Amino acid sequence: MSLLEIEHLSLEFSGARVLDDVSLALDEGETFGLVGESGCGKTATALSIARLLPSPPARYAGGEIRLDGRDVLRMSSAELRTVRGGVVSYIFQEPAVSLNPVLRIGKQIREALNLHRPGHAGAEDAVRLLKQVRIPAPESRLRDYPFQLSGGMQQRVMIAMALATRPKLLVADEPTTALDVTIQAQILDLLQDLQRQLGMSILLITHNLGLVSGLARRIAVMYAGQIVESAPAAELLRRPLHPYTRALVASVPKLGRQAQRLASIPGTVPRPGDFPPGCRFAPRCPAAQPNCARTVPALVEVESKRWVRCPYWSKPNRATE
């Protein structure tokens, strides 16, 4: 059963189209990966789920967002307050920025509990949450300020705050950014363990396909505000079809290979409001055809449960073979 359904979502900022016809669905208890370079619209999609983008300048230009059976875009402010934290919680990229630097850790966790579970907002409840995210000596950590914690510990506190409300959906937006590789692995292992314990769904947002390879059941690849490919994770990683997905997979370092220069994608992601005509990836695509710059490709189911926004998805991509 789908917990989250986004259908044909379009979003504008001050008249510039940021998201264009975005559709995805996330089942109960599922981990879903949303992948793409910075500036592709991943975070805008995630923030739209709970309508966290200020309006104006944001304007929802079309589509639907159904969360737990309710249309978020039609909710009142009072209804949204019950959804934010109560149904969906967020882990953001920079815990040092998200945490209040002048409040102790315990107070910040208890504030989240007071808003959504006032009967479970004692110090013992905060300690339990810190234990759940594997923070040592949790009783003493309640009295710490964020600057007294390492980046990995700060991220664990953010996870504890997100889980305090017992959400059905956890949105993890680049949860391992700025952390070293060892701590990244610990955070991802923690999220997997917590998902098994709590039965929640996770929307994992990242620019790194290698990061989601062992976590997500399905993956959607986003480019320039559009979904360009969506498929079961194992199939997408084994045999990417869209030229952009192929380029992302080719850029992931692989163990066992002799040292060689990593593959890269020439150019940059176009800015909203400055998207090229036709296929938005065409200026960077090694498999582009003459009419790619003129014809806007549709997202088509080319195989069972595989959707691709490219009519030439079967054409070899020599740059990434």
Order of alpha helices (4+ residues) and beta strands (2+ residues): beta-beta-beta-alpha-beta-beta-alpha-beta-alpha-alpha-alpha-alpha-alpha-beta-alpha-beta-alpha-beta-beta-alpha-alpha-beta-beta
